[in-house]
Amino acid sequence: MVLCEAAVGSIYLIEEMKLSRAVEMRLKALGMVEATRIQVLSRKRSGAVIFNVRGTRIAIGKDIAEYITVKEEQPDGQSNQGSICR
């Protein structure tokens, strides 16, 4: 599933980021690397997503969120994949 589809309050693991090099490097500098846990705090009607990563709140627009693939973290440590944002 992509980040713009993530449910508020759920915890996810970052799988992949298919972004321009500059944007991807900036997000990595903020702590967003593969297998990092994030918790979605809010989703706006415009598609923007606010989430917590490593103790910091970050907001990104839909134009970035739709290129970040995440998988939901299950209580038993397993993960689950979903569909693509339309």
N, C-alpha and C positions, 0 to 999 in steps of 0.2 A: 504494500500500500504506500501511497505517497503522503507526505506530511500534511498536505492541505486537506486530507480526508480523515485525519486522526481525531479521535474522540476526546473531548475535554475531560481532564482528570485521569486519563489513562497514561501508562508508562510504556515507552517504546525504546527500541534499540536502533541506532542509525545503521543502515545497511550500505547505502551507496549515495554519492552525491554526483549528479551529472550536470555540473555547472561550469561556467567559464573559469579558467585557471585563477583569475584575480579574486572572484567571489569565493571560490572553494578555499583558497589560501586564507582569506579573511575569516571565514567560518572556522577553519581549522585553528587559526590563531585564537579564536574565542573558545576553543575546547571541543568543537564539534568534529570528532573523528569517528571512523567506523567502530561499531560496538559500544558507543557511548550511550548511556541511558539519558532519556529526556522525558519530561512530564509536560503534557499539553495543559496550559492554564486557561487559554481562551482562544476562540476562533471568531473572527469578525465576518460580517456579511460580505465584505469586499474580498475575502479569501485570505486575509492576513492571519498569521498564527503567532500567538505569544506562548512561549514555553520556557521551562526551566532546564538549564543544562549546567551541571557542575556548580550549582548554587547561584547561578546568575540568570536573570530573566532576559530573554532575547525575543524581539519581534521581527518577523520577516514577512514580506509580501507574498501573495500567491505566485507571482512570477518566479520566485525562488523556491517556495515550498513545494511546488508541483514537480520539482526535479530532485527532491530529497526522498529517497526510498527508506522506509522504516518498517520494522516488524514489531508487533505488540509483544510485550513481555508478559508471560503467564505467571501466575503465583508460584508454580512449581519450577520456574526457571526456563521453561520452554518458550518458543516464540511461534507466532502465527502470521501468515502473509495474507494480504487481501488484494483488491483490484486497483486499477489505475484511475487517477482523478480525471474527470471529464470536463 
